[in-house]
Amino acid sequence: MCTDESGILYGYVESLAMVLIAAPAAYGFGFLDLAGTLTAAAMGIVVGFSIGPSFLGLLILFLVVNSVFTRLGYVKKALNEAAEPKGGRRTWTSVVSNGLVGTVFAGFHIAMPSPVFYVGFLAAIAASSADTAATEIGLLSRVRPFMITTFKRVEPGVSGGVTPLGFVGALVGALTIALVAYLIVVLSHLGFTPSAVYAASKASSAPLYLVAVVVGGFVGAISDSVLGATVQARYKCSKCGRITEKPTHCSGPSTLSSGLDAIDNDVVNILATVLGSASGVLVFALI
Ligand SMILES: [Zn+2]
């Protein structure tokens, strides 16, 4: 049995090794561009050094699962003009919008270790995972999406558009993260992951993590759709008249047709993640 101090040191080394392997791999496989890789590596260090390498492993799993989902939907998305730019390679803004809230919770844990911050971190990651899975799986739907706020039919790929298959995707995305979190908590109490030094209060709390993280993830994905339908900026192209989410189209400027100018897809992502992780923390605190 190692002391806490050597356990922490071992955790640092382990985290560093994971980042040094995962970051070049993420770049090599084309999951992230260079700035995205460096941003993700910095976040990985914060997470590994605060709440431990087990949760860093979860973050890496999230990136891999998300990237695979993005690849699955890429062809269909390309047909609908909704594809992620750069062939699915994510940029640093995408990394920040998906990872910022979780990293902040991990940072809080350094200042004041508490299981609440684990749940906040996990629910934030689950929210991003649920949203990505909902989007990518939802795009495979043969049923036309409907707007979550008005129930009117919309084109595939429009923010706020949802399908039954998308809801299933959201649940799968949230469950994936929650199940791994559950496993980490259970294993840490059996002594298999000594580096999760602060790992949660009681072994009996593991199912609670599962519920809180699934709820947080699902609420996050729903919030993303609702915010996408209401406050996210939409523009009308002055040349072709199409409604898009980008301020420029047909190599010219477009005019704001609905939503708020400052709120793009990345801002919606962050807000939805905040709502999702807050819900997860609330569920954890109330049960
Ligand atoms: Zn246009």
Residues whose N, C-alpha, C, O or C-beta is under 5 A from the ligand:
A	BS01	ZN	C237 K239 C240 G241 H249 C250
